[in-house]
Amino acid sequence: KLASVLENPISVRPLVCKISAAALCVGVGSFSDPPDLPGLAHFLEHMVFMGSEKYPSENGFDAFLKKTVFQFDVQRRSFKEALDRWAQFFICPLMIRDAIDREVEAVDSEYQLAKPSDSHRKEMLFGSLAKPGHPMGKFCWGNAQTLKQEPKKQKINVYKRLRAFWKQHYSAHYMTLAVQSKGRTPVLSNYTGVPKPDFSDLLDPFDTAGFNKLYRVVPVRKVHALNITWALPPQEQHYRVKPLHYISWLIGHEGTGSILSVLRKRCWALALFGGNSETGFDQNTTYSIFSISITLTDEGFQNFYQVTQLVFQYLKMLQTLGPQQRIYEEIQKIEANEFHYQEQIDPIEYVEDVCENMQLFPKEDFLTGDQLMFTYDPEVISGALSLLTPDRANLMLLSPEHEGRCPLREKWFGTQYSVEDIAPEWMEKWSGNLELDSSLHLPAENEFIATDFSLKPSDCSDTELPIRIVDSEKGCLWYKKDNKFKIPKAYIRFHIISPVIQKSARNVVLFDLLVNILGYNLAEPAYEAEVAQLDYKLVSGEHGLVIKVKGFNHKLPLLFRLIIDHLASFWASPGVFSMFSEQLKKTYFNILIKPEKLGKDVRLLILEHSRWSMVEKYQALTAGLTVDDLMDFSRSFKSQLFAEGLVQGNFTSMESAQFLQYVTDKLQFSKLPAEVPVMFRVVELPQTHHICKVKTLNKGDANSEVTVYYQSGPKLLREHTLMELLVMHMEEPCFDFLRTKETLGYHVYPTCRNTSGVLGFSVTVETQATKFNSEFVELKIEEFLASFGEKLEALTEEAFSTQVTALVKLKECEDTHLGEEVDRNWAEVLTQQYVFDRLHREIAALKQITKEELVSWFQEHRAPSSRKLSVHVVGFGVEESDGEGETARHKGQGADDDEDTGSTYGEVSQLFYLSPSDKLPNAKAIMDIPAFIKDLPLFPYHKILE
């Protein structure tokens, strides 16, 4: 019996924390799955949270937390009870038989959602290369086949095996617990258990004839990628040196002399990542992975052997030169600075990191073991470097061009692949006296490393909210000095708005290209700033370029000016333009083949007037654009701008004003003739139910998404707050009804919608076309909403008051770090609403809301005259036997028919509309979005201010 989770849990008590959090790590996973029940560990992780003997309600824990705060972040006053409820899952989980049968479907849906992910597919394929019998080859996900259908055939009692697995492996003495709270946490000290599973004797899992090969793989996305991977001896014992981190720092460097710098100049690659992710897959007691992943251009794909050679040339240079103490100490210094001045992260993330660290490091390094480099040891680093040789490397080449030429299929994810020897002439060249490329060299000393950590004095009156310190015809700037967190860091954010972007889909595409190529031009000169913990991000917003810069304020102006200089002198060569045009085409396609992205695009195309859809952008791109078109657009864009910014942190107001001055001086733009709106006009939906049903673009994807949206209208802040309260009430019942009871899918959720100032709420279910058709799912959503309405009416005043108090407390929680406050203020600037005290206004509004008002608002939006829009993205249904000779579409639910299954959907030319069935007789079909929205009235531009 589990008497306590841990004898001495680590308790983390930050200076500022109104939220308590807890995380527990069980040192047992899929390596311990029995051979005849793949995925049992994952399944048990699902099952333990479905009620306990003391608290038997299946979703009782979720319901309890929804009365406090989201997930296992919880107000301190409820922390003791929350810990007790939580601990009971591990002490005496119910795991009732009926729940087991239903939760298998949730595990299966999670697996189905993961199937179209190239990263998961690569992992499963890579794991299959391990020696027979090694746990790396296990199917860790589990699905209906392994946990229900096959056990039924083999007469395996899953219920008994699940309880036996829990009894054996959920043992306190190899669990670790971290809690964060200002209060004291009571701790028990008795524990019992059995020896923890140990796999450290199963070394060299990939020492096989099938490893040092070239694997050609067909990816789901349109992407060319090369993965070079080594399986090294376990490196966990070297955590104080972190040899793989040192090597990855150099391999992943993007400055002059780096692998990526040379590949980019040859237009062979767009991105490169190297290292070990420190996940259980990449690092465990049997091996450690070191992997280099390169995103190739079309030309780079054709020359992938030459790309690989450049990698081996760089590695040989590192092996020849040996570890460099200067570079190691530079990395040490950067990471020590970041650790010393780190901001708090969300409590739930923090305790999760700590409890995982407790599994890996001695107690003195629980907080630092994964972040700091303690000891420079050239022998350990050289030892790891010496293993990164061509004869130990595995190559995996992903490309859509492999389609039709890969006869092999990975068992669980169906990944198409082929295997061949690495070309002998190339292996001979790499393994012999390989000449070094003269373009490759180690990085120079980093000028962006901060050395001044002093806090600036205030030079204007301090206020709790941002103030506008510059307001001119070319731009305005908001400013707030940080006097709360008192760290030597700052955030600079600018929205550079232009009226030319939204004039056509062609302009939107050209703007995307401009931002992508600007990022490419900056990658090399700005990389040293990035490694010195100065972060920057460029986003092609709907109405302008968003620039985000943050980090130590000492050198932050250098980085900001570098970005503006490159924007002012923007240039693209024909080769770079061609490379990014092809890549952007792949990006658009890769976005649209995800059902949730396609669903969002369709919904916003209907709702937002003058919005250009992803399909229209794809069409504009494929119609043919030139580098001259881009340069013409760049000149037009830069001549018509309005800049709006926010500077917050360790800068004075005078220093902050200089950032806007630099933008306007450097870009030399003129005053705009009229104000540019930063929000779309929104159509007013008819007072009836409309449904837009489209086919997914990936014929290998069974995943469907159904979103039912109820439009409210341009309302006041009070009604926005009321909608938040409604959705908070709705979250747990929605999960319980649609996922736990009806097992429709892994992801089910209600959402508040603020679409360019127009309110609404929606319920979304991600399901599989192999199990349910989309109309059936919508009917179940409606069934849930009807039952929820009844529960809402029956809600006691006490329960209503508890929920209101919980939402008030959530909004009253202090920010854990400066970035949270900046994000909130920046949202106000970006939408030009400027309600910086919105939280206080929402709290005041919440305290005035009554239960009757909430019920009335919900009923009004559920009436027959409500403005309702359903968007269905339908996956491809495949008739699969359930083990009893029946298929999914014969079980009463009825999977969606496979219209035009012969089509490849390899290109995006248009939305493929589907007719809804007669299951929704009152719904009007939208078969042509432009025709539907043509004559609909528009809401006025609206800002939620009052």
N, C-alpha and C positions, 0 to 999 in steps of 0.2 A: 504494500500500500504506500502511496506517495504521501509522506507526512509533511514535507515542505519542498519547496522548489530548489532551494540552495541554502547551505549553512551560512555563508556570508555573502549575500548579494551586494553588488556595488551600488551605492546610492549617490546620485549625482544631484547636486543642489546649486543651480545657477543663481546669479544675483537677481535676475529678473525672470520670474516665472509664475504665472497664475494657473498654468495648466500642469497637471501631473500626468506622467506617462510611465508605462512599463513595457518591457519586451523580454521574452524568454526564448532562448535558443536551445533546441534539443539536438544533442550531438549525434544524431542518427538520421540517415536519409535513405535515398533510393539504393545505395550500395547494399543495404540490408534487405531489399525486397526478396522474397522467396522466388525461386525460378518459375514456379507455376502460377504466380500472381503478380505479374509486372505492374508497377504503379501503386502497390499497396501502401507504401509510406506516404505518397501524395494523397491517396484516398483517406488515410487516417487523419492527415492534417485537416482535411475537410470535415471529417466526422466528429472530431473531438469538440468542435464548436457548435454542435447541434443539440444542446441541452445536457444537463447533468442531473444526478439524483437529487441534489439539493435545489437546483433551479431547472426544472424539467422542460420549460417552454423551449421549443426549437430555436426561436429567434429572440429569446428572452434577454440575452446579453446585448444584442443590437438595440432592442427596445429600450433597455435601461440606459444605454449610452446616448441614444437619441434624446433622452430627457436631460442629458448633461451636455456632452460635447461630442463631436464626430470622432469615430474610431476609438482607439484606446488612449486618446488624450482625454482627460477627465478633470473636472473641477476638484480642487483639493478636498472639499467637504465630502465628496462622494468617493474618494480614492480608496478608502479602506473597504467599502462595500464592493467596489469594482474589482479590487484585487481578490476578494473572496469569491465573487462570481466567476472570475477568470480562472482562479486556481482550481475550482471544482471541475473544470473541463479536463484537467489532467489527473485529478484525484479520482473522480468517479463519473466519467462520461457515460451518457445513456446509450448512445449508439443503437437505437431501436431499429428493428428489422425493416420496418416500413420506410424510415428515413434513409437507411442504407440503400434500398432499391432506388429511391428518388435521387439521392445525392450522386449515384453513379452517373446519372444523366448530366449533372452539373460538371463532373470531372470530364465526361466525354465532350461536352460543349467547349470546355476550356481547351481540350486537345484539338477540337475542330477549329477553334479560333487561332490556335498556334500553327496549324498546318500551312497556311499561306506565308508564314514568316521565313525568310531566307536564313536568318541567323539561327533559328531553331532547326531548320532543315540541315544546315551545315553541321551543327553540333551532333545531331543524330547520325549523320553519315560518318562524321569523324569518329564518333564513339564506336561505330560498327567495325572500325579497322583494328580495334584492340584484339588481343589474344582471346581465343575461345575460352569462355568461363570467367573472364575478368569482368568485374562489375561495371566497367566503363561501357560495356556493350549492352547493358540493360536498358529496357524501355521504361524510363523513369516517369513518364506522364501518366500512363494508365488510360484506358478508355472503356467503352461499353463492351468491347470484344474481350479484353483481358480480365475485366473485373465482374462481368456478368454472363456473357454468352458462353465463353470457353469454360469457366468454372461450372456452369450449369451442365454442359456436356460431360465434363469430367467428374460431376457429382462432388464438387468441392464446396464446402460450407464456408462461404465468404464471411459470414457473421462471426463464426467461431474463430476463423483465422485472423480476422481483424482484431478481435478482443485479445487473442493470444499475442499478436504483434505489439499491441499497446501495452500489455502486461509485462512483456519482456523488455521492450526498448524505451518506453517512456519512464525512465528511471531517474530519480532526482539527482543522483551523484554525478551524472554527466549532462545535467541541464545547467544553463547559466541564466541568471536573471539580473536585469538592470532596471532600476526605478529612478524616476526624476520627480522630486516633489520638495516643497519647502517643509512639509511636516515630517515627523518621524514615521518610519515604516516598521511595523512589528515583524520580527523574523523568528521563525522556528528553527530548530537546529538538528532535529532527528531525520535521518534519511537511511534508506536501505536500497539495495539493488543488486544487479548482476553485472559481471564484467562487460564493459563497453565493447562493442564490435571493433575489431582491429584489422585493418587491411594493409598495414605497412609492409607485410611480407610479399605483397603482390607487385613487386617493382617491375619496371620496364614493360608496361602493358602493350606498347607499340613496337616492341622489338620483334617485328614480323616481316615476312617477305612482301606483304602487301602494303607496307607503310611508305617506303621511299619510292613513291610512284607519282605519276601525273594523273589526277582525277579531273575529268571534264564534267561539269555539272550544268544542268538547265535550271536557272533561277526562276522564281515567280516574277520578280520585278524585272524591268528592262535595265540591266546593269552588266557591265563587264568588270569583273573583280578577280584579283589574284591573291590567294592566301598561301603564304609560305610558313610552314609550321614545324616546330621541333618539340619532341616530348623529352624533357630533361628529368634527371633525378629530382625528388622533392626538394624544394628550396625554402620551405617554411622555417627551418632551423637557422637560416641566414637572414632573418628579418631585421636584425640590427644593421646589417650591411646593405641589404636590398640590392643584390647584384642585377637582377632583372630590371629593376626600376632604373638603375643607372644606365643600363644598355638601351632600354626603351627610350630614355630621354634623348639619347644620341640618334637612335634609329628614327625616331619620330620627329626629329628636329626639322624645321621647315625653312631655316635661314640659308644664307649663302653657303655653298659647299655641301649641303645635305642631299640625301637621296631624292627627296621630293623636289627640291629646287632644280636638280638636273632633269628629272623626268618632266617637270612642268615646262622647262625651256624647250624640250623636244616634243611637247604637246602629246605626251604619252600617258600622263596621269593627272588626276584631279585632287586626290587625297591619299594619305597614307597614315595608318595607325599601327603601332607596334607595341608589344609587351605582353603582360599577363594580367588578366582582369581581376585576379584574386577571388573569383567565384569558385564554388565547389567543383565546377567542371574544369576550370583552368588550373586549379591548384588543390591538391589533396595529398594524402599520405602515400600515394602510389606513384605520382609523377607531378611535374609542373610543366605547363605549356608555355612556350614562347612563340608568338605568332606575329607575322607581319601581313597586314591586309592593305592592298593597294586598289583603289578605284581607278580603272583604266579608261582611257578614251578609246574610240574605235581604232585609231592607229596604234595605241598602246596594246590593245588586244592582239592585233596582228603581229606585234613584236614582243610578246610576253616573255620569250626566252631571253631577249636582250634586256628587258626590265629586270628579270631574275638575276641576270649576270651583274647588273649594277648593284643590286643588293649584296651579292657575294663579294663584290669588289670593296664595298664599304665595310663589310664585316671583316674582310682580310686586313683592311687598313687599321681597324680597331684592334685586331689581334696583334698586328705588327707593332703598333705604337704602345699597346698595353694601356691599362687604366691610367687616367689622368687625374692627379690629386686636385689640380686647379678646378677642373670641371665638377668633380665630386663635391668639393667644398662650396662651389657656387650653388649647386642644387641644395646642399645642406642649408646654406644661408637663406635662400628663397623660401624653403619650406619651414624653416624655423621662424622666419618673419611672419609667415602666414599663420602658423600655429599660435604664435604669441599674441597676434592681434586678430585672431579669428573671431568672427561673429557667431552668435548662437544659431543653431539650426532648429528646425521644428523638433519639439521634445520627442515625438514618436520616432523620428529618424535617428535622433541622437542615441536614445536607449537601444534602438535596434543595432546600431553600429557597435555600441559598447558591449552588449551581450554577445555579439559575434566575436569581438576581440577577446572576450573572456574564454572562449573556446581555444584560442590560438596562442595567447601570450601569457607570460607570468604576470602576477598581479601588479607589479610595479610599472608595467607597460600597457595596462588595460586602455589607458586614454591616449597613449602616444605610439603604440606599437605599429599601427598601420599608417601613421602620418610622418614620422621623423626618420631620417637616416642618421644613425648613431655613430657608426664606426667605419672608417675607411680601411678596407682590407683588400689590397690589390690581388692577393692570391685567390680569394673567393671570387672576385670579379673575373679574373683571368680564367679560373676554372669553368665558370659558366660560359664565357666567350669562346673557349676552346671547343665547346660542344656544338656551337652553331655553325656546322659545316655542311657542305652540299650533300655528302653521303648520308646524313642523318635527317635531311629535310623532306617534308612531304609537300607536294604542290597540288593546290586545288584551284582550278580555273573555271570561273562561272561566266556564262554568256548565253543569251537567248539564241545565238547562232548555233549552239550545240543541239537545238531541237531537231529530233529525227535521227540523230547520230549517237544517241546514248541508250543502248539497249538494256542496261541494268536499272533496277529500281530498289531504293532503300525500303525496307520492310514496312516501317511504321508511318513515314511521312510521304512515301511514294515518290521521293526525289529521283529524277532521272539522271543517270551518270554513266560514265564509262571509265575504264582504268587502262593505263598503258605505261610502259617504261619511259622514264625521262630520256629524251634523245641522247644516245651515247656520245655524240660529238660535243654536245653542250656539257654533259657531265664531266667529260674528259677535260674540257677547257676550264671549267670551274674548279676541278679538283687538282689541276696541275699548277704550273707556275703562272697564276693569274695576274696579269698586269693591272695596276691600279689606274683608274680614270683620273686624269689630272684635275678634273673639275671638283673632285671630292676632297673635302678637308674638314677638320673639326671646327666647331663654332668659336667665334672670337669672344672676347670678354663682353659681358652684357651691360650696356649703359643704362638700362631701364630699372635696375635693381634699386629700390628705395633705400636711402640712408638717413633721411630726416623724418623722424616720427613725432615731431613736436605738434602740439595742438594750437590752432590759430586763435587769436583773440577775436571777439565779436566787434564788427565795425558799424553795426546798425542795431536798432532796437530788436531784441530777441522776441520772437512770436512763436506761438504753438503751431501756427499754420504757415504755409509758404506765402511769401509776399511777392508782388510783381515789382521788380526793380528796374526793368527796362520795358518801355512800351512805345515802339516806333512804327512807322509805316512799313518797315521791312521785317519786323519781328518783335517778339516780346519774350521776356525771360522771367521765370519764377525762381525764387531762391529761399532756402531755409538752412540756417546754420545748425549743425548737430551739437546740441548741448546735453543730450541724453545718454548716448552710447559712448561718446568721448573716445573715439578711435581715430587714428590718422588715415582715414579712408574717405572717399567721396564717390558720388554718383553723378554723372553728366548724361543727360538725355535730351535729344533734339528730334523734333518732327519737322522735316524740311518739306513743306507742302507745295504742290504744283497743280494747276488746273489742267495741264496737258495730259496727265496720266489717264484719266477716265474718258477721254474723248473717243477712244476706240479700243477694241480688243487688241489691235495691232500695237497701240501705244502701251497698253498694259504689258504685253510681251516684251517690247523693247525696254521697258522699265525694269522688268525682271532680269533681262540680260545685262542691263547696265549695273544693277546691284550685284549680280553674281560675278561679273568681270571686275568690278571695283574690289570686291572681296579677294579675288584672285590676284589683282595687282598689289593689294596690301599684304597678302599672306607672308611674303618673304621679309619685307622691311618691318612689319609689325610683330613678327613671331617672337622676337626677343622680349618684347613687352608682354606678350601672352605668358611666356614661361616665367616672367617676373611677377606673375599674379595680377597683371593689369588686363582685365577682360574687356573685349569689345564685341559688339554684335551689330550687323547691318541687316535691316529687315525692309523688304519692299512692301510697305503698307498699301492699303487701298488708295490712299490719297497723297502719299508722299514717302520719302525715305526716313526711316526711323534709325537713329544712331544711339546706341547705348554703350557707355564707357564707365567702368568702375574699377576701383582698386586703391592702392596707396596714393594719396594725393600728391606726394612729392614729385613723381614723374608722370602723373596722369595728363597734364597739359601737353607733354611731348607726344603722347599717343593721339590725343584728340586733334592736335594740329596736323599730325601725319595723315589722319583720315581725311580731313578737310582739304589738305594739299592735293591728295590723290583724286578727290572728287573734282576739284577745280581744274586739274590737268588731265582729266580722264582721257584715256586712249585705249584702243583695242586694235591689235593686228588682225589681218584676215584669218590667220591660223587659229588664234585664240577665239575669235568670233565663231568660226566654224565649230571648234571644239565645244564651246558652251551652248551653241544652238542645238547640237546633237544631244548634249547632256540635259538641256532644259526640256526637250521633247520627251526624254526618258523620265524626267522628274514629274512632268504633268501626267504621264501615263501611270507611273508608279503611285501617284496620289489617287487617281481615279479608280484603280483596281481594288482599293480598299473600300468595302461597303460603307463604313461609317463616314469616309471622306466624300464619297459619291452622294450619299444621302444628304450630307450637309450642303454640298454644292447645289443639289436640286432644290432643297428647301429654301436656301437664300436666293437662288435664281428666281423663284416664284415670289418671294416676299420683298426683296430689295430692288427698287426701280433703277434701271440703267446699270445694273451690275453685269459684269462680263463673266460668263461661266468658264470653268476649266476647259470644257469641250470647245468653246469659242476661242479660247486662248490657244489651244492645241491646233485648231484649224488655221488660225492666223500665223502660227509659227511654221506650219508645214506648207503654207501658201508660198513661202519663200521670202526671206529677209536678207539684207546684205549688211556688211560692215559700214557702208556709207549711210544706210538707213539709221543705224545705231548712232553714228556720230552726229547726224542731223538732229535726231531726237535728243541727244545729250545737250546740244547747244540750245535747243528750244526749252528743255527742262530747266537748265541752269539760268535761263534768262527770265523765267517767270516763277518766282518763289516767294514763300513767306515762311520764316523760321520761328519756331516756338520751342522754348527749352525749359528745362528744370535742372538746377544745380543744387545738390543737397549733400551736406557732410562737412568735411574739414577744409572749407574754403571761406574766405571773406567775401562780402558782397562785391567789393571792387574787383577782386580776382575773378569772380563768377561773371560779372558783366563783360569781361574781356573775351569770354568764349563766344558770346553772341556777336561781339564786335569783329572777332576774327572770321566768323562765318560770313557776315555781310561784306566785309572788306575783301576777303579772298574770292568769294563767288561772284561778287560784283553784279548782283541781280537788281532789277528795277522793282518799284512799287507795283503791286498788283492792282488792276483796275477795279476789281471787286473781290469781296471776301470769298475764300474757297470753303465750301462746306466739307466737314470731315466725316459726315454720316450720310448714308443713302436715304432717299425718300422710301417709305415703306407702303406697300399696297394694302388697302383695306379689303380683307377677304370677305366674300359673300357670307350671308348669315345662313349657311348650310354646310354640309360635309362634302369636301372634295378629297379625292385620292389620286396621287400620282405614283404610278408603279413602273419601275424601270428594272432592266436586267443588269446584273453585275457584269463587269467587263472581263472578268477572269473565269474562263470556263472550267478551270480546275478548282474553283472555290465554291464550297457548298454553303458558306455563311450568308445569311440574310440579315437585314436590319429593318425594323419597323419603328417609325417614330410617329406618334399621334400628337399633334400640336394644336393647342387652343389659343387663339389670338384674343388679347384683351383690348389694347389700344393705347394711345399716348396718355398715360396717367401720371398722377403725382407720386412723389417719393413715398408717401404713406401707403399707397397701393402696391408699390414695389416691395415694400417691407412686408405687407400682408401676404404677398405671393411667396416671399421667402419662408414665412412662417408656415404656409400651406404645404410647401414642398418638404420642409423639415418634418412635418407631421406625416407626410406621405412616404418618406424613404423606407422606413422599416417595414410597414405593411406591404409596400410594393415588392420588396425583396422577398418577403414571406409568401405572398400570394403567387407571384409570377415565376419566381425561381424555385423556392423551396417546395411549394405545394404543386404547382403546375409544371415544374421542370422545363420551362420553355427555353432557357439558355443560361449561360454563365453570367452575362452582363445584362442587368435590368435596372433601370434607374429613372426617376423623375428629375426634371431640370427646370430651373427658372430661366426664362428667355427674355433678354432685353435686346431686341433687334433694332439697332439704330434709334433707340429711344421709344420703341413700341414694345409693350409688355406682352407676355404670354407664358404658358407653361406647357411642358411636354412630358410624355412617358415613352421611353425607348426600350426595346427588347432586341438583343442580338441573338439570333437563333440559327438553325440549319435547315435548308430546304429539303434535306433528306429526312427530316423529322416532322416538320410542320409547314403548311403553306402560310403565306403572310396574312391572308384574310382571317384564318383561324387565330393567329397570334393577336391580330387587332381586336377580334371579338373577346379574347381573354383580357386584353387591356381594358376594354370597355366594362367587362364583368368586374374587374378589379376596381375601376373608378366608381362603379355603382355601389359595390360593397364598402368602399372607402367613404363614400358620401353618407352611408348609413352610420358608419362608425363615428364620423365627424359630428353628425347630429346627436349621437348618443354620448358624446364626450362630456365628462363632468367638468364643472368649473375648476375644480382642483387640478385635474389633468391638463386642462387648457392653460391654466396659470403656470403649471410646472414647465410646460413647453415654452411659453413666452419667456419665463425666467431663464431657461437654458439658452435661448437665442440671445437674450440681452447679455447674459454673462459671456457668451462667446464673442459678442461684439465689443464687450468691455475689456477683453483680455489685452494686456499690454503686448506691444510688438516684441518679439524675441530678438530681432536684429534690425539694423537700419534699413536693409533691403526691403523688408515688409512695408515699412512706412513709405519708402520711396515708390514702391509699386503702386500703392494706393493713391498717392499724390499724382503720380505720372498718369494713371488712368483718367484722372480728372482733366489733366492738361491735354492728353491725347484726344479726348472726346469733346474738348472745349466746354466742359460743364463747370469746372472750377469750384465744385462743392467740397472743399477740403475738410469740412467738418461733417461730412455725410454720415459717418458712424454715429456721432452724437445726435444728429437729427433722426436717424433711423431708430435709435434707442428710445428717444422721446416719443416717436410715432408708435413703436411697439407697445409701450406702456399704456397707450390709449386704445389699442385694438381690443374689441370684445369678441367673444366666441360667436355671437350672433352675426357679427360682421363677417367673420371668416366663413361661416357656413353659407351665408347669403352670397358671398363672392364666388364660392365654389359652385353653388347651384346655378348661379347666373351663367357661368361659363360652361355648364354641362347641359343647359336647356336646348331644346330642338333648334332654337334660333342662334345658337352659338356659332362663332366663326372657327370652323374646324378644318385642319389640313392634315392628311395622312400621307407620309412618304414611305414607300416600300422599295427597298433595294433587294431584289430577289436573287438568291444564289442558285447554283445549278444542282438540281435534285438528281440523285443517282439511286436507282433501285438496288438496295442491298438487302440480303437476307438477314433476318433477325435470329437465325438459328432454329426457327420453327417453320421454315418454308414460306413465311409471309414477308412482304416487303413493306417499307415505310408508308408508301402511298396507299396501301390497302388496309391501314389500321384505323381508319375513321378520321384521322387528322387530315390526311391527304397532302402529300408534298406538292409543291408547285410544278406544273408541267415544264418540260425543257424545251421551250420554243427555240427553234433554230440551233440545236446543239451541234450541228455540223459547222457552224461559224466559228472562226478562230478567235474573234474579238481581239486580234493582234494589234489593231490600230484603233484610235479613237476618232471616229468620224461624226457620230451623232449619238444622242441618247436613244436607247432601244426601249421604247414604251411598251408596256404590257397592259392588256385589258383586265380589269379586276373581275373576279367571278361574281356570281349572284349571291354570295354569302353576305355581302354588304349592300342590300338592295337600295338603301337610301343615299348611298355615296355616289357622287357624280365624278366620272373619270376625267382626268386631265391627260389628254393624249398629245398635246402640243402646248408647251409652256408659253411661248410668245403669244399665241392666239388667246390663251386663257387670260393672261394679265393685260392684254392690249387696252381694254376699256375699263379696267378696275380703277376706282378712285384712289387717290394717294392721301395718306396722312400728312399734315404739315410737318416741317422739320421740328423736332421736339427734343427738349432737354429736360431731364428729370431733375428739377431744381427744388421744388417746394416740399 
